[in-house]
Amino acid sequence: MNYLEPLNRQQLLQQMASRVDGLTQKTAGAALDAALEVIADALAQGRPVKLSGFGSFQVRRRPARTNIHPRTGQPVVVPAAWNAVFSPAQALRERLRALPHPPEA
């Protein structure tokens, strides 16, 4: 297993279509787009999204803070912002704990 290579959209759609009888990559793409749009809309309204056995998405407020500009050394105010965060469900955490450790680079 290559830990560094991400699963891209096309590979995800291929795997979805291969696991569901009668599902084509085109319909899998439409279903994926619809699901992601529903999740994004809910988060944009401030509503958490909970997917049993997988995890939950929610928005959190990151407070304003002051950082130091690396080149000038001057303080820079970073404004407050909303961030989307993901928390894995217990079942997903257990699956991830079972992974072998990646080889050292």
N, C-alpha and C positions, 0 to 999 in steps of 0.2 A: 504494500500500500504506500503510495506516494503522498506524504503529508503536506507537501508544498504545492501540489497542483490543485487548483480549485475546480469544483464542478461548475461548468458554465451552463448557460440557459439551454443550449442545444442538447447537451448531454443529459440535463435534467428532464427535458421533454422526451427524449428517447427512452429513458428509464421509466418515466410515467406511462408512456404508451405501451411498453413491453410488459408492464405489470397488470394492466387492465385490458381485458378482452374487448375488442371493438373500438378502443380508444386510439385515434390517430394522433400524430404529433401536432397536427393543426388544431384539433379540438383540445388536446392537452395544453397547447399554448394559449388558447382562448380561456380555458378554465384557470390556468395559472394567472393570466392577466386579470381576470375577474376577481380572483381571490386576493391578489395583491392590491387591487384597487379598493376592495371592500376594507381590507386591513388599513390601508393608508387613509381612507375616508374616516374610519372610526378613530384613528389616532389623531387626525386633524381636528376632530371634535372633542378631543380629550378623553375619549372612551378607551379603556383597556380592552385588549383582545386576548382571550384565553382559549388555547387549543389543548384539550385534554391529552395527556401523554407526550406532548411536544414542548409546550411552554407558553409563556404569555409575553405580549408586547404591551408597553405602556409608555406614556410620556412623563418625563420628569423635568422639573425646572432646574437649570444650572444657574446659580446666582452669579451676579456680576463679580468680577475680581480684578485685581491689579497684577499684571505681570511685568517683567523687565524685558525690554527690547534687546535681543542678543547682540546686535551691532552697536547700538548707541548707548546702551546701559540705562536709558531713560524709562521711567515707568509708563506703561500703556494700560489703559482701562479696557478690559474685555467685557462687553455688555452681557447681561443676563440672556439666556436662551432656553428654548425648549428642545429637549433631546428625546429621541425614541430609544428605548432600552428593551432588551430581550432578557427574560429570565427562563432558563430551561426548567422543564418539569422534572420531577424525581426520576421518572422512567428514562428520560433522555440522559440525565446525569449519570445514571447507573450504566447505560450503554457506553457512554464516553469514558467512564472509569475503567471499563474492560479493555480499552485500547492498549496495545503495547506502547511503551515509550518510544518516541521517534529517535532515530540514531542521531548522535551528536554531529553537528556540522563541522 
